[in-house]
């Protein structure tokens, strides 16, 4: 416990130092310093590490909001990338940064929002918050949880973290292997419900949002979408537009700072790429009418690539696509493959995917493809583009895969409804 508390304080100190020259660290520190908590009676508390976990747990949040409209909902985030984008979500009555995990902060926060239950998505295990919920007899649920043998819970020195697990009322897990790992620790209050991300992406695919300017840019051509890309991905992807001039390309980089976006544009053939913000605002790129009444596309014949310079539209962009590349696989790990898969897009990604169940399963189905270099990238793209039968089979496999894995939200809500009836 002593080492844990020291580690928490050391982490805060490191982020504080970084806040002087790092924008994200500054938001992390100042957001917590400046926020003022409102008092609630009998709220429901949802916690998410970041934006990805919010989208993953969103089906539960929406279901609770719809089923219990009279209940106050408090949402917390650990990361600025979640808080800053979803701080005004209508699904919550209040959105906060999670205060640092100290004994006093945990007690004060829980005493202020007075939760009837707490729901954490996927991970985020904080000892003092879990302990305080347990002391106050507040049910704590982990949804879409996933465990791997290498985690600290399963190490000889992981006693404190195993104690955290004992504070959880029920685990809703993504897979059987996670259940077995917990069973090996004597933890049996578990249900393999699947991953709520499937419910989220499936709902999104059934009712996608229309995005201004995308149909005009696509102009009836096939479209390759590269989502959540990093520089390592983009070095390989930048070679594709010249190889497939009959296709259009959309790049949605993970980071959208001006320098990053401009660097990506400079990687692409000169004059072939435009920022999305410029595309939708500049009339020279829009459809104009000729004197004889026919439609002309002005100044876009040379444009093959569109670079997205905002956040929040990627999940809907995939509705316009035909093939998707998911970034991150040359770094810590790939980003969300399911958003594209729900639209039936074959997905390609880098080599670091082993931590992601769906990526391994998609590869086994031959509906997802991992590449390690430019040659492999060109090989699979060429096959998908030139072999119509192979493309059609792959598209059907990946679409069916997502549909068959929906239903986690309904299973989890049945447990939550029982608990709500007891309150």
C-alpha positions in Angstrom: 0.0 0.0 0.0 2.9 2.3 0.8 4.5 1.7 -2.6 1.1 2.2 -4.3 0.5 5.6 -2.7 4.1 6.7 -3.5 3.6 5.6 -7.1 0.4 7.6 -7.4 2.1 10.7 -6.1 5.1 10.2 -8.3 2.9 9.8 -11.3 1.2 13.1 -10.5 4.6 14.8 -10.1 5.8 13.6 -13.5 2.6 14.8 -15.2 2.9 18.1 -13.4 6.4 18.6 -14.7 5.3 17.6 -18.2 2.4 20.1 -18.1 4.8 23.0 -18.6 5.5 21.9 -22.1 2.9 19.3 -23.0 -0.7 20.4 -23.8 -2.3 17.1 -22.9 -0.5 17.0 -19.5 -1.6 20.5 -18.9 -5.2 19.6 -19.5 -4.8 16.6 -17.2 -3.5 18.8 -14.3 -5.5 22.0 -14.8 -8.7 20.1 -15.5 -8.6 18.4 -12.1 -7.5 21.6 -10.3 -10.3 23.8 -11.8 -13.3 21.5 -11.7 -16.0 21.9 -9.0 -18.1 18.9 -8.1 -21.8 19.1 -7.8 -23.6 17.2 -5.1 -25.9 14.4 -6.2 -28.2 12.0 -4.4 -28.3 8.4 -5.6 -26.5 8.8 -8.9 -25.1 6.2 -11.2 -21.4 6.6 -11.8 -19.8 5.6 -15.1 -16.0 5.8 -15.4 -14.0 5.6 -18.6 -10.2 5.7 -19.1 -10.5 7.7 -22.4 -12.6 8.2 -25.5 -12.3 4.7 -26.8 -13.6 3.2 -23.5 -16.5 5.8 -23.6 -17.5 4.6 -27.0 -17.1 1.0 -25.9 -19.3 1.5 -22.8 -21.7 3.9 -24.5 -24.4 1.3 -25.2 -24.7 0.6 -21.5 -24.7 4.4 -20.7 -27.5 4.9 -23.3 -29.5 2.0 -22.1 -29.3 3.2 -18.5 -30.2 6.8 -19.5 -33.2 5.5 -21.5 -34.4 3.0 -19.0 -34.0 5.2 -15.8 -34.5 8.8 -17.0 -35.0 10.0 -13.4 -31.6 8.9 -12.3 -28.7 11.3 -12.3 -25.7 10.0 -14.2 -22.1 11.1 -13.4 -19.3 10.3 -15.9 -15.6 10.5 -15.2 -12.6 10.3 -17.4 -8.9 9.6 -16.6 -7.6 11.1 -19.9 -8.1 14.5 -21.5 -8.7 12.8 -24.8 -12.0 11.5 -23.4 -13.0 14.4 -21.2 -12.4 17.2 -23.7 -14.4 15.6 -26.4 -17.3 14.2 -24.3 -17.5 16.8 -21.5 -20.8 18.1 -22.8 -22.5 14.7 -23.6 -26.2 14.8 -23.0 -26.0 11.3 -21.7 -24.6 12.6 -18.4 -25.8 15.1 -15.8 -22.1 15.8 -14.9 -18.8 15.0 -16.5 -15.5 15.2 -14.5 -11.9 14.3 -14.6 -11.4 11.4 -12.1 -9.5 13.0 -9.1 -6.2 11.4 -8.3 -6.6 8.0 -6.6 -5.8 8.9 -3.0 -7.8 7.8 0.1 -9.2 11.3 0.8 -10.0 12.0 -2.9 -11.9 8.8 -3.2 -13.9 9.3 0.0 -14.7 13.0 -0.9 -15.7 12.2 -4.5 -18.0 9.3 -3.6 -19.5 11.2 -0.7 -20.3 14.0 -3.1 -21.9 12.1 -6.0 -23.4 9.3 -3.7 -23.6 6.6 -6.4 -26.1 3.7 -6.1 -23.7 1.8 -8.4 -20.5 2.3 -10.3 -19.7 0.9 -13.8 -16.2 0.8 -15.1 -15.5 -0.1 -18.7 -12.8 -2.6 -19.7 -10.1 -1.6 -17.3 -9.0 1.2 -14.8 -8.4 -0.4 -11.4 -7.9 2.2 -8.7 -7.5 0.9 -5.2 -8.8 3.7 -3.1 -11.9 4.2 -5.2 -12.7 0.5 -5.3 -12.1 0.2 -1.5 -14.3 3.2 -0.8 -17.1 1.8 -2.9 -16.8 -1.5 -1.1 -16.8 0.2 2.3 -20.0 2.0 1.4 -21.6 -1.1 0.0 -21.9 0.4 -3.5 -22.1 -2.3 -6.2 -19.2 -2.0 -8.7 -19.4 -3.6 -12.1 -16.6 -4.1 -14.7 -18.1 -4.3 -18.2 -16.3 -5.5 -21.3 -13.5 -6.6 -19.1 -10.5 -8.5 -20.5 -7.5 -10.1 -18.7 -4.2 -11.5 -19.9 -1.7 -13.7 -18.1 1.0 -11.1 -18.1 -1.0 -8.6 -16.1 0.0 -7.7 -12.5 -3.1 -9.5 -11.1 -1.5 -12.8 -11.9 2.0 -12.1 -10.7 3.4 -13.2 -7.3 3.8 -9.5 -6.4 0.2 -8.6 -7.4 -1.5 -9.1 -4.1 -2.7 -5.5 -3.8 -4.2 -5.7 -7.3 -5.8 -9.0 -6.6 -7.4 -7.3 -3.6 -8.9 -4.7 -5.9 -10.6 -7.5 -7.8 -12.3 -8.6 -4.6 -14.1 -5.3 -4.4 -16.0 -5.9 -7.7 -19.5 -7.2 -7.4 -19.6 -8.6 -10.9 -17.3 -8.9 -13.9 -18.8 -8.9 -17.4 -16.0 -10.3 -19.6 -15.2 -10.3 -23.3 -14.0 -13.9 -23.5 -13.6 -17.3 -21.9 -9.9 -17.0 -21.3 -10.4 -14.0 -19.1 -13.0 -15.9 -17.1 -10.5 -18.8 -16.7 -7.8 -16.5 -15.4 -10.2 -15.0 -12.8 -11.5 -18.5 -11.9 -7.9 -19.5 -11.2 -7.8 -16.8 -8.5 -11.0 -18.1 -7.0 -13.1 -15.3 -8.5 -16.4 -16.7 -9.8 -18.7 -13.7 -9.9 -18.2 -13.5 -13.7 -20.2 -13.6 -16.8 -18.8 -13.9 -20.4 -21.1 -11.4 -22.0 -18.9 -10.3 -24.9 -17.7 -6.9 -25.9 -20.2 -3.9 -25.9 -18.2 -2.4 -28.7 -19.9 -4.7 -31.1 -23.3 -3.3 -30.1 -22.0 0.3 -30.4 -20.5 -0.1 -33.9 -23.4 -2.2 -35.1 -25.9 0.5 -34.1 -23.7 3.1 -35.7 -23.6 1.2 -39.0 -27.3 0.8 -39.1 -27.8 4.5 -38.9 -24.7 6.3 -40.1 -24.4 10.1 -40.1 -24.0 11.9 -43.4 -20.8 13.9 -43.6 -20.7 17.1 -45.6 -18.5 17.0 -48.7 -17.5 13.3 -48.6 -19.9 12.1 -51.4 -18.7 15.0 -53.6 -15.1 14.1 -52.9 -15.7 10.4 -53.6 -17.5 11.3 -56.8 -18.6 7.7 -57.5 -15.2 6.2 -57.2 -13.9 3.5 -54.9 -12.6 4.8 -51.5 -9.8 3.6 -49.3 -10.0 5.0 -45.7 -6.9 5.0 -43.5 -8.1 5.6 -39.9 -6.2 6.6 -36.7 -2.9 6.5 -38.5 0.5 7.3 -37.1 3.6 8.4 -39.0 4.9 4.8 -39.3 1.6 3.8 -41.0 1.6 6.8 -43.2 5.0 6.2 -44.7 3.7 3.0 -46.2 0.2 4.3 -47.1 1.5 7.4 -48.9 2.7 5.2 -51.8 -0.8 3.9 -52.6 -2.5 6.8 -54.3 0.0 6.8 -57.1 -0.5 3.1 -57.6 -4.3 3.2 -57.8 -5.2 6.5 -59.5 -8.8 5.3 -60.0 -9.4 5.2 -56.3 -9.9 8.0 -53.8 -8.2 8.0 -50.4 -9.1 9.5 -47.0 -6.5 9.8 -44.2 -7.7 10.4 -40.7 -4.6 10.7 -38.6 -4.7 9.9 -34.9 -3.2 13.3 -34.1 -4.5 16.3 -35.9 -2.1 19.1 -35.0 -1.2 21.4 -37.9 2.3 20.1 -38.2 1.1 16.5 -38.3 -1.5 17.2 -40.9 0.9 19.2 -43.1 3.5 16.5 -42.8 1.1 13.9 -44.0 0.0 16.1 -47.0 3.6 16.5 -47.9 4.1 12.8 -48.0 1.5 12.4 -50.7 2.0 13.3 -54.4 2.3 17.0 -54.7 -1.0 18.8 -55.3 -3.0 15.6 -54.8 -4.2 16.1 -51.2 -6.4 18.7 -49.4 -7.4 19.1 -45.8 -11.1 18.4 -45.0 -11.6 21.8 -43.5 -10.4 23.5 -46.8 -12.5 21.1 -48.9 -15.8 21.9 -47.2 -15.1 25.6 -46.9 -13.6 26.5 -50.3 -16.1 26.9 -53.1 -13.5 26.1 -55.8 -13.7 22.4 -54.7 -17.5 22.1 -54.9 -19.8 21.0 -57.7 -20.5 23.9 -60.0 -23.1 24.1 -62.8 -22.1 24.7 -66.4 -24.0 26.9 -68.8 -25.6 23.9 -70.5 -26.9 22.5 -67.2 -24.4 19.6 -66.8 -22.5 19.2 -63.6 -18.8 19.9 -63.6 -16.4 19.0 -60.8 -14.2 22.1 -60.6 -10.5 21.7 -59.6 -10.8 18.3 -58.2 -9.6 16.0 -61.0 -6.1 16.1 -59.6 -7.2 15.5 -56.0 -7.0 11.9 -54.9 -6.6 12.3 -51.1 -8.5 14.0 -48.4 -6.9 14.5 -45.0 -9.2 14.8 -42.0 -8.2 17.6 -39.7 -10.8 17.2 -37.0 -11.9 14.6 -34.5 -15.2 12.7 -34.2 -16.2 11.7 -37.7 -14.1 8.6 -38.4 -16.8 6.1 -37.2 -19.2 7.6 -39.8 -16.6 8.0 -42.5 -16.4 4.2 -42.9 -19.9 4.2 -44.4 -18.4 5.8 -47.5 -15.5 3.4 -47.8 -14.6 0.1 -49.5 -11.3 -0.9 -47.8 -10.0 0.3 -44.5 -6.5 0.5 -43.0 -6.4 0.8 -39.2 -3.4 2.6 -37.7 -1.4 2.0 -34.6 -0.1 -1.4 -35.5 3.5 -0.2 -35.7 3.4 1.2 -32.3 1.6 0.3 -29.0 -1.2 -1.5 -30.8 -3.9 -1.1 -33.4 -6.9 1.2 -33.0 -10.6 0.3 -33.4 -11.1 -2.2 -36.3 -14.7 -2.8 -35.5 -16.0 0.6 -36.6 -14.9 -0.3 -40.2 -15.8 -3.9 -39.9 -19.4 -3.1 -39.1 -19.8 -1.6 -42.6 -18.3 -4.7 -44.2 -15.0 -3.2 -45.0 -12.0 -5.5 -45.1 -9.5 -4.2 -42.6 -5.7 -4.0 -42.9 -3.4 -3.2 -39.9 0.2 -3.4 -38.7 2.0 -6.2 -36.9 1.2 -5.2 -33.3 -2.3 -6.7 -32.9 -2.0 -9.7 -30.6 -3.6 -7.9 -27.6 -6.8 -7.5 -29.6 -9.2 -10.5 -29.7 -11.1 -9.2 -32.7 -8.0 -8.7 -34.8 -6.8 -12.2 -34.1 -10.3 -13.6 -34.9 -10.6 -11.5 -38.1 -7.2 -12.8 -39.3 -8.4 -16.4 -38.6 -11.5 -15.7 -40.7 -9.3 -14.1 -43.5 -11.4 -11.0 -43.2 -8.6 -8.9 -41.6 -5.0 -8.7 -42.7 -1.8 -7.8 -40.9 1.1 -6.3 -42.8 4.7 -5.6 -41.7 6.1 -3.7 -44.7 5.3 -1.9 -48.0 5.4 -5.1 -50.0 2.8 -6.9 -47.9 0.6 -3.8 -47.9 0.7 -3.5 -51.7 0.1 -7.2 -52.0 -3.1 -7.4 -50.0 -4.5 -4.1 -51.4 -3.9 -5.3 -54.9 -5.7 -8.5 -54.2 -8.7 -6.8 -52.7 -8.9 -4.3 -55.6 -8.4 -6.7 -58.5 -10.1 -9.9 -57.2 -13.8 -9.1 -57.0 -14.8 -12.5 -55.7 -12.2 -12.4 -53.0 -13.3 -8.9 -52.0 -17.0 -9.8 -51.9 -16.4 -12.9 -49.7 -14.1 -11.0 -47.3 -16.7 -8.2 -47.0 -19.5 -10.7 -46.1 -17.3 -12.5 -43.6 -16.4 -9.3 -41.7 -19.9 -8.0 -41.7 -21.4 -11.2 -40.4 -18.6 -11.4 -37.8 -19.7 -8.1 -36.2 -23.4 -9.0 -36.4 -22.9 -12.4 -34.7 -21.1 -10.8 -31.8 -23.7 -8.3 -30.7 -25.8 -8.7 -27.6 -23.5 -7.9 -24.7 -25.5 -4.8 -23.7 -28.7 -6.7 -23.3 -27.1 -9.3 -21.1 -25.4 -6.7 -18.9 -28.6 -4.7 -18.6 -30.5 -7.7 -17.3 -28.1 -7.8 -14.3 -28.3 -4.0 -13.8 -32.1 -4.1 -13.9 -32.1 -6.6 -11.1 -29.8 -4.5 -9.0 -31.9 -1.4 -9.6 -35.0 -3.2 -8.4 -33.3 -3.8 -5.1 -32.5 -0.1 -4.5 
